[in-house]
Amino acid sequence: MGQMRKQTRTETTSDGNVIRISRGKLTEIFIKVSQNEKENPAEMFSRLSRIIKAEGAEIVKMDVFGHCSNYDKSVEFLKSAAGELSWPITWVQGGGYGLAIEGVQVYAIKGGEIETIKLDGRIVGRTFQDDCARYCLLGDMRPRKPSAGREEQTREIFESIEASLRLANMSISSVVRTWFYNDHISEWYGLFNEIRTGFFKERGVFNGVVPASTGIGGNNPAGAATTASVLAIQPLNKSVTIREVTSPLQGSAIKYGSSFSRAVEVETPDLRRLFISGTASIDQHGRTAHITDIDRQIELTMQVVDAILRSQKMNSNNVTRATAYVKKPEYSGKFVKYLQNCRLAVENWVVSQNDICRDELLVEVELDAIAQL
């Protein structure tokens, strides 16, 4: 199995879960905090602020899963704690445990120079680079007119992603991972896929590596039909390899109309990054398996994810970020119980209640993993 070097350190404290990967002068930091039953959102963000200050790191991207009613107060608290925010916050309506905020995922770095990207005066992303590549993370991508139709909003999202990447001197062909949070997703996932596929064809995306992706249901504070996040990587030399990774237990999603790769791997001289797309209880023919049975859907979904990890000589110890989306609040406990029974690190996961792209799907999982060479 792929083994991590000693440069990687995982620490779980009362403030949150932190994974550090040191790469020469650059340290990448993956942080996850969740609200507990005895605190309010401000107290949870206080814990997050303490972690950031203790690490001496700078935030590149933040994802929050929680009730949209807490957005404005949370942003104001973050500003009071950290000053003017220079990173995008992708806020997705969640449910799950009945808490105001199910979880916050932060990607930060230490020892690197970061540039901020603004589109139409609004912060939408940040870029930095190492010796091998330039990295651009976009977040909170949303249409200017939330009152427009779903088709118009979706087309504008893709055009805004392209425009933001252009500001970073990149293009759509540099994208390796996308996240789309679509309000009432099961009502119009077919239309969304049609628009995405058309855009990818126009831009020649299918001539290269099709990005890994997550498409999940979730409202947003702007009331838009969809919001998005993006990771783009631009190699600086030939030492970087970006390739599609197939799933040993599932067929290609492209064959049934969803334009994404099951996983994408990015290899540099010092590590391999694996981005596993949103994965659900779908068989090799693209059909939903174990309809109405949440326990068996969880089991199959996790088996599929584990098979992808193992195919790249990785395991759960390599995971740096993990998210589970469950259709009903009561399924959160079932998913956590599965993790506990399998002796998997619950503290690494955010579990959020969200609609899945098919009504009969009850759970979806995504994760990132890193193996140092």
Contacts in CASP RR format, 6 or more apart in sequence:
PFRMAT RR
TARGET T0000
AUTHOR 0000-0000-0000
METHOD contacts of the structure
MODEL  1
MGQMRKQTRTETTSDGNVIRISRGKLTEIFIKVSQNEKENPAEMFSRLSR
IIKAEGAEIVKMDVFGHCSNYDKSVEFLKSAAGELSWPITWVQGGGYGLA
IEGVQVYAIKGGEIETIKLDGRIVGRTFQDDCARYCLLGDMRPRKPSAGR
EEQTREIFESIEASLRLANMSISSVVRTWFYNDHISEWYGLFNEIRTGFF
KERGVFNGVVPASTGIGGNNPAGAATTASVLAIQPLNKSVTIREVTSPLQ
GSAIKYGSSFSRAVEVETPDLRRLFISGTASIDQHGRTAHITDIDRQIEL
TMQVVDAILRSQKMNSNNVTRATAYVKKPEYSGKFVKYLQNCRLAVENWV
VSQNDICRDELLVEVELDAIAQL
1 310 0 8 1.000
1 313 0 8 1.000
1 314 0 8 1.000
1 315 0 8 1.000
2 313 0 8 1.000
2 314 0 8 1.000
2 315 0 8 1.000
2 318 0 8 1.000
2 371 0 8 1.000
3 371 0 8 1.000
4 317 0 8 1.000
4 318 0 8 1.000
4 370 0 8 1.000
4 371 0 8 1.000
4 372 0 8 1.000
5 372 0 8 1.000
7 21 0 8 1.000
7 22 0 8 1.000
7 23 0 8 1.000
7 372 0 8 1.000
8 19 0 8 1.000
8 20 0 8 1.000
8 21 0 8 1.000
8 22 0 8 1.000
8 370 0 8 1.000
8 372 0 8 1.000
9 19 0 8 1.000
9 20 0 8 1.000
9 22 0 8 1.000
10 17 0 8 1.000
10 18 0 8 1.000
10 19 0 8 1.000
10 20 0 8 1.000
11 17 0 8 1.000
11 18 0 8 1.000
11 19 0 8 1.000
11 20 0 8 1.000
12 18 0 8 1.000
12 347 0 8 1.000
14 47 0 8 1.000
15 33 0 8 1.000
15 47 0 8 1.000
15 48 0 8 1.000
15 50 0 8 1.000
15 51 0 8 1.000
16 31 0 8 1.000
16 32 0 8 1.000
16 33 0 8 1.000
16 34 0 8 1.000
16 47 0 8 1.000
16 48 0 8 1.000
16 51 0 8 1.000
16 347 0 8 1.000
17 31 0 8 1.000
17 32 0 8 1.000
17 33 0 8 1.000
17 347 0 8 1.000
17 348 0 8 1.000
18 29 0 8 1.000
18 30 0 8 1.000
18 31 0 8 1.000
18 51 0 8 1.000
18 55 0 8 1.000
19 29 0 8 1.000
19 30 0 8 1.000
19 31 0 8 1.000
19 320 0 8 1.000
19 348 0 8 1.000
20 27 0 8 1.000
20 28 0 8 1.000
20 29 0 8 1.000
20 30 0 8 1.000
20 55 0 8 1.000
21 27 0 8 1.000
21 28 0 8 1.000
21 29 0 8 1.000
21 30 0 8 1.000
21 271 0 8 1.000
21 320 0 8 1.000
21 370 0 8 1.000
21 372 0 8 1.000
23 130 0 8 1.000
23 270 0 8 1.000
23 271 0 8 1.000
25 111 0 8 1.000
25 112 0 8 1.000
26 109 0 8 1.000
26 110 0 8 1.000
26 111 0 8 1.000
26 112 0 8 1.000
26 130 0 8 1.000
27 57 0 8 1.000
27 109 0 8 1.000
27 110 0 8 1.000
27 111 0 8 1.000
28 107 0 8 1.000
28 108 0 8 1.000
28 109 0 8 1.000
29 55 0 8 1.000
29 57 0 8 1.000
29 106 0 8 1.000
29 107 0 8 1.000
29 108 0 8 1.000
29 109 0 8 1.000
29 110 0 8 1.000
30 105 0 8 1.000
30 106 0 8 1.000
30 107 0 8 1.000
30 320 0 8 1.000
30 321 0 8 1.000
31 48 0 8 1.000
31 51 0 8 1.000
31 52 0 8 1.000
31 104 0 8 1.000
31 105 0 8 1.000
31 106 0 8 1.000
31 107 0 8 1.000
31 108 0 8 1.000
32 103 0 8 1.000
32 104 0 8 1.000
32 105 0 8 1.000
32 106 0 8 1.000
32 321 0 8 1.000
32 347 0 8 1.000
32 348 0 8 1.000
32 349 0 8 1.000
32 350 0 8 1.000
33 44 0 8 1.000
33 47 0 8 1.000
33 48 0 8 1.000
33 51 0 8 1.000
33 103 0 8 1.000
33 104 0 8 1.000
33 106 0 8 1.000
34 44 0 8 1.000
34 99 0 8 1.000
34 101 0 8 1.000
34 102 0 8 1.000
34 103 0 8 1.000
34 104 0 8 1.000
34 350 0 8 1.000
35 41 0 8 1.000
35 44 0 8 1.000
35 99 0 8 1.000
35 100 0 8 1.000
35 101 0 8 1.000
35 102 0 8 1.000
35 103 0 8 1.000
36 44 0 8 1.000
36 99 0 8 1.000
37 99 0 8 1.000
40 100 0 8 1.000
41 70 0 8 1.000
41 73 0 8 1.000
41 74 0 8 1.000
41 77 0 8 1.000
41 100 0 8 1.000
41 101 0 8 1.000
42 73 0 8 1.000
42 74 0 8 1.000
42 77 0 8 1.000
44 101 0 8 1.000
44 104 0 8 1.000
45 74 0 8 1.000
45 77 0 8 1.000
45 78 0 8 1.000
45 81 0 8 1.000
45 104 0 8 1.000
46 81 0 8 1.000
48 104 0 8 1.000
48 106 0 8 1.000
49 78 0 8 1.000
49 81 0 8 1.000
49 82 0 8 1.000
52 59 0 8 1.000
52 82 0 8 1.000
52 106 0 8 1.000
52 108 0 8 1.000
55 108 0 8 1.000
55 110 0 8 1.000
56 110 0 8 1.000
57 108 0 8 1.000
57 109 0 8 1.000
57 110 0 8 1.000
58 108 0 8 1.000
58 109 0 8 1.000
58 110 0 8 1.000
58 114 0 8 1.000
59 86 0 8 1.000
59 87 0 8 1.000
59 106 0 8 1.000
59 107 0 8 1.000
59 108 0 8 1.000
60 87 0 8 1.000
60 107 0 8 1.000
60 108 0 8 1.000
60 109 0 8 1.000
60 114 0 8 1.000
60 126 0 8 1.000
60 128 0 8 1.000
60 137 0 8 1.000
61 87 0 8 1.000
61 88 0 8 1.000
61 90 0 8 1.000
61 106 0 8 1.000
61 107 0 8 1.000
61 125 0 8 1.000
61 126 0 8 1.000
61 137 0 8 1.000
61 139 0 8 1.000
61 229 0 8 1.000
62 87 0 8 1.000
62 88 0 8 1.000
62 89 0 8 1.000
62 90 0 8 1.000
62 104 0 8 1.000
62 105 0 8 1.000
62 106 0 8 1.000
62 107 0 8 1.000
63 89 0 8 1.000
63 90 0 8 1.000
63 92 0 8 1.000
63 104 0 8 1.000
63 105 0 8 1.000
63 106 0 8 1.000
63 229 0 8 1.000
64 74 0 8 1.000
64 89 0 8 1.000
64 90 0 8 1.000
64 91 0 8 1.000
64 92 0 8 1.000
64 101 0 8 1.000
64 103 0 8 1.000
64 104 0 8 1.000
65 92 0 8 1.000
65 94 0 8 1.000
65 95 0 8 1.000
65 101 0 8 1.000
65 102 0 8 1.000
65 103 0 8 1.000
65 104 0 8 1.000
65 323 0 8 1.000
65 350 0 8 1.000
65 352 0 8 1.000
66 91 0 8 1.000
66 92 0 8 1.000
66 93 0 8 1.000
66 94 0 8 1.000
66 95 0 8 1.000
66 99 0 8 1.000
66 100 0 8 1.000
66 101 0 8 1.000
66 102 0 8 1.000
66 103 0 8 1.000
66 352 0 8 1.000
67 93 0 8 1.000
67 94 0 8 1.000
67 95 0 8 1.000
67 100 0 8 1.000
67 101 0 8 1.000
68 91 0 8 1.000
68 93 0 8 1.000
68 219 0 8 1.000
68 220 0 8 1.000
68 221 0 8 1.000
68 223 0 8 1.000
69 100 0 8 1.000
70 100 0 8 1.000
70 101 0 8 1.000
71 91 0 8 1.000
71 221 0 8 1.000
72 221 0 8 1.000
74 101 0 8 1.000
75 85 0 8 1.000
75 89 0 8 1.000
78 85 0 8 1.000
78 89 0 8 1.000
79 85 0 8 1.000
85 123 0 8 1.000
86 116 0 8 1.000
86 123 0 8 1.000
86 126 0 8 1.000
87 116 0 8 1.000
87 123 0 8 1.000
87 125 0 8 1.000
87 126 0 8 1.000
88 123 0 8 1.000
88 124 0 8 1.000
88 125 0 8 1.000
88 126 0 8 1.000
88 137 0 8 1.000
88 138 0 8 1.000
88 139 0 8 1.000
88 140 0 8 1.000
88 229 0 8 1.000
89 139 0 8 1.000
89 140 0 8 1.000
90 139 0 8 1.000
90 140 0 8 1.000
90 179 0 8 1.000
90 181 0 8 1.000
90 227 0 8 1.000
90 229 0 8 1.000
91 140 0 8 1.000
91 220 0 8 1.000
91 221 0 8 1.000
92 181 0 8 1.000
92 216 0 8 1.000
92 218 0 8 1.000
92 219 0 8 1.000
92 220 0 8 1.000
92 227 0 8 1.000
92 352 0 8 1.000
92 354 0 8 1.000
93 218 0 8 1.000
93 219 0 8 1.000
93 220 0 8 1.000
93 354 0 8 1.000
94 102 0 8 1.000
94 218 0 8 1.000
94 352 0 8 1.000
94 353 0 8 1.000
94 354 0 8 1.000
95 102 0 8 1.000
95 329 0 8 1.000
95 352 0 8 1.000
95 353 0 8 1.000
95 354 0 8 1.000
96 102 0 8 1.000
96 326 0 8 1.000
96 329 0 8 1.000
96 332 0 8 1.000
96 351 0 8 1.000
96 352 0 8 1.000
96 353 0 8 1.000
97 329 0 8 1.000
97 332 0 8 1.000
97 351 0 8 1.000
98 329 0 8 1.000
102 350 0 8 1.000
102 351 0 8 1.000
102 352 0 8 1.000
102 353 0 8 1.000
103 350 0 8 1.000
103 352 0 8 1.000
104 350 0 8 1.000
105 321 0 8 1.000
105 323 0 8 1.000
105 350 0 8 1.000
107 137 0 8 1.000
107 321 0 8 1.000
109 128 0 8 1.000
112 128 0 8 1.000
113 128 0 8 1.000
113 129 0 8 1.000
114 126 0 8 1.000
114 127 0 8 1.000
114 128 0 8 1.000
115 126 0 8 1.000
115 127 0 8 1.000
115 128 0 8 1.000
115 168 0 8 1.000
116 123 0 8 1.000
116 125 0 8 1.000
116 126 0 8 1.000
117 123 0 8 1.000
117 124 0 8 1.000
117 125 0 8 1.000
117 126 0 8 1.000
117 127 0 8 1.000
117 136 0 8 1.000
117 138 0 8 1.000
117 164 0 8 1.000
117 167 0 8 1.000
117 168 0 8 1.000
118 124 0 8 1.000
118 167 0 8 1.000
119 160 0 8 1.000
119 163 0 8 1.000
119 164 0 8 1.000
119 167 0 8 1.000
120 144 0 8 1.000
123 140 0 8 1.000
124 138 0 8 1.000
124 139 0 8 1.000
124 140 0 8 1.000
124 141 0 8 1.000
124 160 0 8 1.000
124 164 0 8 1.000
125 136 0 8 1.000
125 137 0 8 1.000
125 138 0 8 1.000
125 139 0 8 1.000
125 164 0 8 1.000
126 136 0 8 1.000
126 137 0 8 1.000
127 134 0 8 1.000
127 135 0 8 1.000
127 136 0 8 1.000
127 137 0 8 1.000
127 168 0 8 1.000
128 134 0 8 1.000
128 135 0 8 1.000
129 135 0 8 1.000
129 236 0 8 1.000
130 268 0 8 1.000
131 236 0 8 1.000
132 235 0 8 1.000
132 236 0 8 1.000
132 237 0 8 1.000
132 239 0 8 1.000
132 240 0 8 1.000
132 268 0 8 1.000
132 269 0 8 1.000
133 233 0 8 1.000
133 234 0 8 1.000
133 235 0 8 1.000
133 236 0 8 1.000
133 240 0 8 1.000
133 268 0 8 1.000
134 168 0 8 1.000
134 169 0 8 1.000
134 170 0 8 1.000
134 233 0 8 1.000
134 234 0 8 1.000
134 236 0 8 1.000
135 231 0 8 1.000
135 232 0 8 1.000
135 233 0 8 1.000
135 234 0 8 1.000
136 165 0 8 1.000
136 168 0 8 1.000
136 170 0 8 1.000
136 174 0 8 1.000
136 230 0 8 1.000
136 231 0 8 1.000
136 232 0 8 1.000
136 233 0 8 1.000
136 234 0 8 1.000
137 229 0 8 1.000
137 230 0 8 1.000
137 231 0 8 1.000
137 232 0 8 1.000
138 161 0 8 1.000
138 164 0 8 1.000
138 165 0 8 1.000
138 228 0 8 1.000
138 229 0 8 1.000
138 230 0 8 1.000
138 231 0 8 1.000
138 232 0 8 1.000
139 227 0 8 1.000
139 228 0 8 1.000
139 229 0 8 1.000
139 230 0 8 1.000
140 227 0 8 1.000
140 229 0 8 1.000
141 157 0 8 1.000
141 160 0 8 1.000
141 161 0 8 1.000
141 164 0 8 1.000
141 227 0 8 1.000
141 228 0 8 1.000
141 229 0 8 1.000
141 230 0 8 1.000
142 157 0 8 1.000
142 220 0 8 1.000
142 222 0 8 1.000
142 224 0 8 1.000
142 226 0 8 1.000
142 227 0 8 1.000
142 228 0 8 1.000
143 152 0 8 1.000
143 153 0 8 1.000
143 156 0 8 1.000
143 157 0 8 1.000
143 160 0 8 1.000
143 224 0 8 1.000
143 225 0 8 1.000
143 226 0 8 1.000
144 156 0 8 1.000
145 152 0 8 1.000
145 153 0 8 1.000
145 156 0 8 1.000
146 153 0 8 1.000
146 222 0 8 1.000
146 223 0 8 1.000
146 224 0 8 1.000
146 225 0 8 1.000
148 156 0 8 1.000
149 225 0 8 1.000
150 188 0 8 1.000
150 191 0 8 1.000
150 192 0 8 1.000
150 225 0 8 1.000
150 226 0 8 1.000
151 191 0 8 1.000
151 195 0 8 1.000
153 224 0 8 1.000
153 225 0 8 1.000
153 226 0 8 1.000
154 191 0 8 1.000
154 192 0 8 1.000
154 195 0 8 1.000
154 196 0 8 1.000
154 225 0 8 1.000
154 226 0 8 1.000
155 195 0 8 1.000
155 199 0 8 1.000
157 180 0 8 1.000
157 226 0 8 1.000
157 227 0 8 1.000
157 228 0 8 1.000
158 195 0 8 1.000
158 196 0 8 1.000
158 199 0 8 1.000
161 172 0 8 1.000
161 175 0 8 1.000
161 228 0 8 1.000
161 230 0 8 1.000
162 171 0 8 1.000
162 172 0 8 1.000
162 203 0 8 1.000
164 230 0 8 1.000
165 171 0 8 1.000
165 172 0 8 1.000
165 174 0 8 1.000
165 175 0 8 1.000
165 230 0 8 1.000
165 232 0 8 1.000
168 232 0 8 1.000
169 234 0 8 1.000
170 232 0 8 1.000
170 234 0 8 1.000
171 203 0 8 1.000
172 200 0 8 1.000
172 203 0 8 1.000
172 204 0 8 1.000
172 205 0 8 1.000
173 203 0 8 1.000
173 204 0 8 1.000
173 205 0 8 1.000
173 208 0 8 1.000
174 232 0 8 1.000
174 233 0 8 1.000
174 234 0 8 1.000
175 205 0 8 1.000
175 211 0 8 1.000
175 230 0 8 1.000
175 231 0 8 1.000
175 232 0 8 1.000
176 209 0 8 1.000
176 211 0 8 1.000
176 212 0 8 1.000
176 231 0 8 1.000
176 232 0 8 1.000
176 233 0 8 1.000
176 242 0 8 1.000
176 264 0 8 1.000
176 266 0 8 1.000
176 275 0 8 1.000
177 211 0 8 1.000
177 212 0 8 1.000
177 213 0 8 1.000
177 230 0 8 1.000
177 231 0 8 1.000
177 264 0 8 1.000
177 275 0 8 1.000
178 211 0 8 1.000
178 212 0 8 1.000
178 213 0 8 1.000
178 214 0 8 1.000
178 228 0 8 1.000
178 229 0 8 1.000
178 230 0 8 1.000
178 231 0 8 1.000
178 260 0 8 1.000
179 213 0 8 1.000
179 214 0 8 1.000
179 215 0 8 1.000
179 216 0 8 1.000
179 228 0 8 1.000
179 229 0 8 1.000
179 230 0 8 1.000
180 192 0 8 1.000
180 213 0 8 1.000
180 214 0 8 1.000
180 215 0 8 1.000
180 216 0 8 1.000
180 226 0 8 1.000
180 227 0 8 1.000
180 228 0 8 1.000
181 215 0 8 1.000
181 216 0 8 1.000
181 217 0 8 1.000
181 218 0 8 1.000
181 220 0 8 1.000
181 226 0 8 1.000
181 227 0 8 1.000
181 228 0 8 1.000
181 354 0 8 1.000
182 188 0 8 1.000
182 189 0 8 1.000
182 192 0 8 1.000
182 215 0 8 1.000
182 216 0 8 1.000
182 217 0 8 1.000
182 218 0 8 1.000
182 225 0 8 1.000
182 226 0 8 1.000
183 217 0 8 1.000
183 218 0 8 1.000
183 219 0 8 1.000
183 220 0 8 1.000
183 223 0 8 1.000
183 224 0 8 1.000
183 225 0 8 1.000
183 226 0 8 1.000
184 217 0 8 1.000
184 355 0 8 1.000
185 192 0 8 1.000
185 215 0 8 1.000
185 216 0 8 1.000
185 217 0 8 1.000
185 218 0 8 1.000
185 355 0 8 1.000
185 356 0 8 1.000
185 357 0 8 1.000
186 217 0 8 1.000
186 355 0 8 1.000
186 356 0 8 1.000
186 357 0 8 1.000
186 358 0 8 1.000
186 359 0 8 1.000
188 225 0 8 1.000
189 215 0 8 1.000
189 357 0 8 1.000
189 358 0 8 1.000
192 226 0 8 1.000
193 257 0 8 1.000
193 258 0 8 1.000
193 259 0 8 1.000
196 259 0 8 1.000
197 257 0 8 1.000
197 259 0 8 1.000
199 205 0 8 1.000
200 206 0 8 1.000
200 210 0 8 1.000
200 259 0 8 1.000
205 211 0 8 1.000
205 259 0 8 1.000
206 259 0 8 1.000
209 242 0 8 1.000
209 243 0 8 1.000
209 244 0 8 1.000
209 261 0 8 1.000
209 264 0 8 1.000
210 244 0 8 1.000
210 254 0 8 1.000
210 259 0 8 1.000
210 260 0 8 1.000
210 261 0 8 1.000
211 260 0 8 1.000
211 261 0 8 1.000
211 264 0 8 1.000
212 260 0 8 1.000
212 261 0 8 1.000
212 262 0 8 1.000
212 263 0 8 1.000
212 264 0 8 1.000
212 275 0 8 1.000
212 276 0 8 1.000
212 277 0 8 1.000
213 259 0 8 1.000
213 260 0 8 1.000
213 261 0 8 1.000
213 277 0 8 1.000
213 278 0 8 1.000
214 277 0 8 1.000
214 278 0 8 1.000
214 364 0 8 1.000
214 366 0 8 1.000
215 278 0 8 1.000
215 357 0 8 1.000
216 278 0 8 1.000
216 325 0 8 1.000
216 354 0 8 1.000
216 355 0 8 1.000
216 356 0 8 1.000
216 357 0 8 1.000
216 364 0 8 1.000
217 325 0 8 1.000
217 354 0 8 1.000
217 355 0 8 1.000
217 356 0 8 1.000
217 357 0 8 1.000
218 354 0 8 1.000
218 355 0 8 1.000
220 227 0 8 1.000
231 275 0 8 1.000
233 240 0 8 1.000
233 242 0 8 1.000
233 266 0 8 1.000
235 242 0 8 1.000
239 268 0 8 1.000
239 269 0 8 1.000
240 266 0 8 1.000
240 267 0 8 1.000
240 268 0 8 1.000
241 265 0 8 1.000
241 266 0 8 1.000
241 267 0 8 1.000
242 264 0 8 1.000
242 265 0 8 1.000
242 266 0 8 1.000
242 267 0 8 1.000
243 264 0 8 1.000
243 265 0 8 1.000
243 267 0 8 1.000
244 261 0 8 1.000
244 262 0 8 1.000
244 263 0 8 1.000
244 264 0 8 1.000
245 261 0 8 1.000
245 262 0 8 1.000
245 263 0 8 1.000
245 264 0 8 1.000
245 265 0 8 1.000
245 274 0 8 1.000
245 308 0 8 1.000
245 311 0 8 1.000
245 312 0 8 1.000
246 252 0 8 1.000
246 262 0 8 1.000
246 263 0 8 1.000
246 311 0 8 1.000
247 262 0 8 1.000
247 263 0 8 1.000
247 279 0 8 1.000
247 304 0 8 1.000
247 307 0 8 1.000
247 308 0 8 1.000
248 307 0 8 1.000
248 308 0 8 1.000
248 311 0 8 1.000
249 284 0 8 1.000
249 303 0 8 1.000
249 304 0 8 1.000
249 307 0 8 1.000
250 262 0 8 1.000
250 279 0 8 1.000
250 282 0 8 1.000
250 283 0 8 1.000
250 284 0 8 1.000
250 286 0 8 1.000
250 304 0 8 1.000
251 262 0 8 1.000
251 284 0 8 1.000
251 285 0 8 1.000
251 286 0 8 1.000
252 262 0 8 1.000
253 259 0 8 1.000
253 260 0 8 1.000
253 261 0 8 1.000
253 262 0 8 1.000
253 277 0 8 1.000
254 260 0 8 1.000
254 261 0 8 1.000
255 286 0 8 1.000
256 286 0 8 1.000
260 277 0 8 1.000
261 277 0 8 1.000
262 276 0 8 1.000
262 277 0 8 1.000
262 279 0 8 1.000
262 308 0 8 1.000
263 274 0 8 1.000
263 275 0 8 1.000
263 276 0 8 1.000
263 277 0 8 1.000
263 308 0 8 1.000
263 312 0 8 1.000
264 274 0 8 1.000
264 275 0 8 1.000
265 272 0 8 1.000
265 273 0 8 1.000
265 274 0 8 1.000
265 275 0 8 1.000
265 312 0 8 1.000
266 272 0 8 1.000
266 273 0 8 1.000
266 275 0 8 1.000
267 273 0 8 1.000
269 373 0 8 1.000
270 372 0 8 1.000
270 373 0 8 1.000
271 370 0 8 1.000
271 371 0 8 1.000
271 372 0 8 1.000
271 373 0 8 1.000
272 312 0 8 1.000
272 314 0 8 1.000
272 370 0 8 1.000
272 371 0 8 1.000
272 373 0 8 1.000
273 368 0 8 1.000
273 369 0 8 1.000
273 370 0 8 1.000
274 308 0 8 1.000
274 309 0 8 1.000
274 312 0 8 1.000
274 314 0 8 1.000
274 318 0 8 1.000
274 368 0 8 1.000
274 369 0 8 1.000
274 370 0 8 1.000
274 371 0 8 1.000
275 368 0 8 1.000
276 305 0 8 1.000
276 308 0 8 1.000
276 309 0 8 1.000
276 366 0 8 1.000
276 367 0 8 1.000
276 368 0 8 1.000
276 369 0 8 1.000
277 366 0 8 1.000
278 364 0 8 1.000
278 365 0 8 1.000
278 366 0 8 1.000
279 301 0 8 1.000
279 304 0 8 1.000
279 305 0 8 1.000
279 308 0 8 1.000
279 364 0 8 1.000
279 365 0 8 1.000
279 366 0 8 1.000
280 288 0 8 1.000
280 297 0 8 1.000
280 301 0 8 1.000
280 356 0 8 1.000
280 357 0 8 1.000
280 358 0 8 1.000
280 361 0 8 1.000
280 363 0 8 1.000
280 364 0 8 1.000
280 365 0 8 1.000
281 288 0 8 1.000
281 289 0 8 1.000
281 290 0 8 1.000
281 296 0 8 1.000
281 297 0 8 1.000
281 300 0 8 1.000
281 301 0 8 1.000
281 361 0 8 1.000
281 362 0 8 1.000
281 363 0 8 1.000
282 288 0 8 1.000
282 289 0 8 1.000
282 361 0 8 1.000
283 289 0 8 1.000
288 358 0 8 1.000
288 360 0 8 1.000
288 361 0 8 1.000
289 296 0 8 1.000
289 297 0 8 1.000
289 300 0 8 1.000
290 296 0 8 1.000
290 297 0 8 1.000
290 300 0 8 1.000
291 360 0 8 1.000
292 360 0 8 1.000
292 362 0 8 1.000
294 326 0 8 1.000
294 331 0 8 1.000
294 334 0 8 1.000
294 362 0 8 1.000
294 363 0 8 1.000
295 334 0 8 1.000
295 338 0 8 1.000
297 361 0 8 1.000
297 362 0 8 1.000
297 363 0 8 1.000
298 334 0 8 1.000
298 335 0 8 1.000
298 338 0 8 1.000
298 363 0 8 1.000
299 338 0 8 1.000
301 363 0 8 1.000
301 364 0 8 1.000
301 365 0 8 1.000
302 338 0 8 1.000
302 342 0 8 1.000
302 365 0 8 1.000
305 365 0 8 1.000
305 367 0 8 1.000
306 315 0 8 1.000
306 316 0 8 1.000
309 315 0 8 1.000
309 316 0 8 1.000
309 318 0 8 1.000
309 319 0 8 1.000
309 369 0 8 1.000
312 369 0 8 1.000
312 371 0 8 1.000
313 371 0 8 1.000
314 369 0 8 1.000
314 371 0 8 1.000
316 344 0 8 1.000
316 345 0 8 1.000
318 369 0 8 1.000
318 370 0 8 1.000
318 371 0 8 1.000
319 345 0 8 1.000
319 348 0 8 1.000
319 367 0 8 1.000
319 368 0 8 1.000
319 369 0 8 1.000
320 368 0 8 1.000
320 369 0 8 1.000
320 370 0 8 1.000
321 348 0 8 1.000
321 367 0 8 1.000
321 368 0 8 1.000
322 348 0 8 1.000
322 349 0 8 1.000
322 350 0 8 1.000
322 365 0 8 1.000
322 366 0 8 1.000
322 367 0 8 1.000
322 368 0 8 1.000
323 349 0 8 1.000
323 350 0 8 1.000
323 351 0 8 1.000
323 352 0 8 1.000
323 365 0 8 1.000
323 366 0 8 1.000
323 367 0 8 1.000
324 335 0 8 1.000
324 349 0 8 1.000
324 350 0 8 1.000
324 351 0 8 1.000
324 352 0 8 1.000
324 363 0 8 1.000
324 364 0 8 1.000
324 365 0 8 1.000
325 352 0 8 1.000
325 353 0 8 1.000
325 354 0 8 1.000
325 356 0 8 1.000
325 363 0 8 1.000
325 364 0 8 1.000
325 365 0 8 1.000
326 332 0 8 1.000
326 334 0 8 1.000
326 335 0 8 1.000
326 351 0 8 1.000
326 352 0 8 1.000
326 353 0 8 1.000
326 354 0 8 1.000
326 362 0 8 1.000
326 363 0 8 1.000
327 353 0 8 1.000
327 354 0 8 1.000
327 355 0 8 1.000
327 356 0 8 1.000
327 361 0 8 1.000
327 362 0 8 1.000
327 363 0 8 1.000
328 353 0 8 1.000
328 362 0 8 1.000
329 353 0 8 1.000
331 353 0 8 1.000
331 362 0 8 1.000
331 363 0 8 1.000
332 351 0 8 1.000
332 353 0 8 1.000
333 351 0 8 1.000
335 351 0 8 1.000
335 363 0 8 1.000
336 346 0 8 1.000
336 349 0 8 1.000
336 351 0 8 1.000
339 345 0 8 1.000
339 346 0 8 1.000
339 349 0 8 1.000
340 346 0 8 1.000
356 362 0 8 1.000
356 363 0 8 1.000
356 364 0 8 1.000
357 364 0 8 1.000
END
